[in-house]
Amino acid sequence: MEISKVHSIANSRGIKTDNLFKHEVIKAIQMEEGNFDCYATASNGECDQADCLWLGDCFEVATQMEAM
């Protein structure tokens, strides 16, 4: 998801996004929703949160972060 869309979602929920990276904004949104702030931690490609808005991005970012 484009960062502008992520910021838009955060702003609509009253979450301040100043000086935050994309993954930090997403984790803040997850927490505000009452969910685990697990974005980009599914490095094994498995997740039990099938309805998560971030699922597609999550796997991709987790894989990239693991390669670092």
WOMO-V603493 format. One record per pair of residues at least 12 apart in sequence whose ideal C-beta (glycine too) atoms are under 8 Angstrom apart, sorted by sequence separation. I is the first residue (numbers start at 0). J is the second residue. D is the distance in Angstrom with one decimal. If there is no record, write none. Layout:
BEGIN
i:I j:J d:D
i:I j:J d:D
END
This chain:
BEGIN
i:26 j:38 d:5.2
i:46 j:58 d:7.6
i:14 j:27 d:5.0
i:25 j:38 d:4.5
i:35 j:48 d:7.7
i:14 j:28 d:6.3
i:34 j:48 d:7.2
i:44 j:58 d:5.8
i:9 j:24 d:5.1
i:38 j:53 d:5.4
i:5 j:21 d:5.8
i:12 j:28 d:6.5
i:22 j:38 d:5.7
i:41 j:57 d:5.6
i:14 j:31 d:5.9
i:22 j:39 d:5.3
i:34 j:51 d:7.6
i:40 j:57 d:7.8
i:41 j:58 d:5.9
i:44 j:61 d:8.0
i:6 j:24 d:6.6
i:9 j:27 d:6.5
i:13 j:31 d:8.0
i:38 j:56 d:7.8
i:39 j:57 d:5.7
i:44 j:62 d:7.8
i:2 j:21 d:5.2
i:5 j:24 d:5.3
i:9 j:28 d:5.6
i:12 j:31 d:5.4
i:38 j:57 d:5.5
i:42 j:61 d:4.6
i:5 j:25 d:6.1
i:8 j:28 d:6.0
i:37 j:57 d:7.8
i:41 j:61 d:5.1
i:42 j:62 d:6.8
i:39 j:60 d:4.2
i:40 j:61 d:6.2
i:2 j:24 d:8.0
i:38 j:60 d:7.4
i:39 j:61 d:4.7
i:42 j:64 d:7.4
i:5 j:28 d:7.6
i:42 j:65 d:4.6
i:29 j:53 d:7.5
i:39 j:64 d:5.8
i:25 j:53 d:5.5
i:25 j:56 d:7.8
i:22 j:60 d:6.5
i:0 j:52 d:7.8
i:0 j:53 d:7.2
i:0 j:56 d:5.7
END
